Amino acid sequence: MTPSLSSRPAKSNVRWLICGLLFFATVIAYMDRGILSFLEKYLEGVIGFTTVQYSWMTWSFQAAYGLAFLFAGRMTDKLGTRKAFTIAIIIWSFAAMAPGAATSVPTFAAAMFFLGIGEAANFPVCIKTVAEWFPKKERALATGIFNSGANVGNLVVPLVVPFLTATFTWRGAFFIGGSAGLVWLGFWLWIYTKPEDNPRVSVRELGHIQSDPPQRIRAIPWARLIDKKETWAFAIGKMLTDPVWWFWTFWLPGYFQRTFHLTLGKSSAPIVVVYAICCVGSVAGGWLSSAMIGRGRSVNAGRKTAMLICAICVLPVLYAPFTKNLWLVVALVGLAGAAHQGFSANIFTLASDLFPPSAVGSVVGIGGLTGAAAGAAAQLAIGRIVQFSYVPCFIYAGSAYLVAVGIVQFLSPRLQPAELD
């Protein structure tokens, strides 16, 4: 039942509490998938796999992630955010524990496949939750905050995994990491309902959340979304830039360990610094466009200006494979990762700018499928390329974002909502 006006508190900021829950869910997701990448070189000596075989493990995750992403978006629109996230976190928590029982390349790949299925719902649910809890002028900032959880999750891995591995063995590291999601689920079920049904939300905050012009809520079939250029502005942007982030996520620890001959423990500091820098970029990128919109710039100008600035900030990473200075590489990759996160916060927000809330999950699912499909293909290519050189990977990482901005501008020059009637 919707709480009465008299039962609501005088003041509240529950939307930021909800944003905090989304942030911690994203931290856990990236921590769970990052444990394997951090232990990759260590496990080469234990399990005995090659970089090509490792690429099949990461491909397994990406393939499942991409396919499930499409249906996760649709599931989110049909079931609602509370139920969809509950189902997803249960699947991915147990799947995150499964590598702790793996004994071979096929069993690692199977565990990563189910992890990809579960984690695919994270971003569709988070984006839809932001669309339900925040007006348009705050969405990029809220998205940037929860999206920074990706960096924090990657940052946590090198801080805790060496300790967990030394104390509980590498198998224990997977089991303990996977259990964090079940703890989070308890808080989600305790706190989360829609704003209008949440008794913690004040009348003033509810009015702020619902301050955008009302949109007709109706089910929108995929067929109506697939042929819209606005869908492809988002989807192609994801397709071009997602493989870069997957390269950092799955291959950066191994790059540092191989190129600079670092042990498991000594590779922690560079990884921590990279993702600490990335945390700043995610929030700053979301804040930048929200600040411009709040000061009177159009949504179109605010989003695209922020995306262009982020794309330019990625360019210096092109120099990274040509220097042998470890900390210069850390700085260049950190800047590129921060720019990616700022770019990502804004491109995710395009889905809620261009489509009504009832279609946001589905559109994010379509974009996630294209991004994950490109990422899956990239994993197999990277496994072979890095046997000879990392240079081609860095060249792509440095150039993809400017191309993405150009395509978004071409397909949606004014960033007007899609016509679905």
Summary of the structure (lengths in Angstrom):
residues: 421
radius of gyration: 20.6
end to end distance: 31.8
largest distance: 68.1
contacts: 1608
relative contact order: 0.16
helix: 82%
strand: 0%
